[in-house]
């Protein structure tokens, strides 16, 4: 049967339209096939498009699937923020704790309305870390990014960090170098095939300043050369900074702000919060806002029992 589907274009991690990270949000995607969802994601051509399905009472409140223009991915930070922003608007929520099911499992999302604006707090659980890159892999990465060995921070191991979608963390010394990067995307793709990690999160640290972190994230193996603002990279970055002593592991939690997307002309920001247990990183949250750039309707042939 034919059904009219509501489609939103949402800019996440910003309150200014046409900045931040754009995501498609398809509300009530029941009856859409995987082929149809992939075609819609390709048509919208965002780094990810989110498709929302009803929850199961007592288990989870909403099921969200995420598609890049070329494939399905288990989780997407900015797509999650965008989805819960739209859902809160449609339902008229003031405050809610939502259990979301995605390809990365179940986790909670808090929605809060402050001064008339929603903020979305996404739990990411604990980060996992991979082994450091070998010297040969380190050299390949530097060449692909256009970095010299001494551009790297010595206190930042080159290793993967993940809360569901691993990224290689790459700490460098100079903000001007970060903004000037012009990576060889084919070389990054080749390295991704070798190490099994598709994203490279390059960042600088600015202790005593606000924001603490400026970053860029490259993932050409996912069909996304550069992502404007990346929740699934900055969340594990928080745990990485604690684990390797780059943030003080004191008290019950640490919190900092990340700015990303500046070099693309799409700046956005988020707050990263890391809970601590005996100085070690535990659960992670990212906090962001969003704004609807535009919305439309799409008439699709859907399965009747979807």
Steps between C-alpha positions, in 0.01 A plus 500: 500500500608858448572707808619854559819511704623805690864584423706759688837652424650581839824677589640341818743638757397855418209742535584683176358363176746383234778444752583198714447149365199436274301180538187372334226383737220283366217480751287185517698289254274195543462300181813633332735233368877517541526576128261793537680634806832480318353687201358773724837538676672522163249762383542718808880448475576582862775311678216315678122485482302364795188287463272479805288196583264440794634356821401189693325572832717402792812460282572823313317814391627546146706300250726709275692374198772713342604499134784681325453559125661159441432271797339448841706586811430393859488839668530871423541773760370799306222287350393402852495861617306604189250216539419572864475872432233440234326234711483740796351771281239267349400359840517835680735366767627713786734241650539130424732202543481289184642152448628469143580179315754521218758277337734575791248376757270670748586822681323796657448846358382789718310790348476824695338831416685804630397858420275370224775298328562126508829342586560132442724298733616177340652222709779310329604250767866418549768544235719218373855555381705320237871432484723788387578519130827343393785723385419412138132583548596821681714604201218420256257705704732800513554488125125468436421796724792710376664515842861483605589274790570799725152642433362223722471541876732255671250452786218388267532135392368424152236241581135426440233601750139395470157520657353308207685629194879517541708804404878540509585785738765732356623777730701775331675810631380797293147629430620664177624161380162344585312756290745461210477120467422369149514121541558248225162326526600199291798440728272521805264248339790264441616533860144437620495172311824404674412593858123445493416852623324743266525831687791731593429762766768769492497746791687771687484571874486846655524473882356797684300610196138458391453285301758250617503304172494587130461202268449364149381149411572322171327177395532452122463122534143568620429720198541813714830680436452740790227515763412843641428409866527141621344366819638149456854644481487765771336274758781243496749787472391603849581155638828498305608833654433366850665164439824652373521771765408795278203590719510485881345177626376654825152514650196326354503640147676726251332716241626708208390663176606397149475719190512325163413589140680835490714410197185394311310821573252299710613561860317322776566401858410251768570437864668169585449363851699202634411330827801387703556201723826506697639740240414275204248586228162327523171608345505778240236753401492754221272803521383693197229717352344504154287703261276401208630638170194385303240227484306331223278203423581198288240264356627142505367154431522324839428152625157488663623313807815714549 
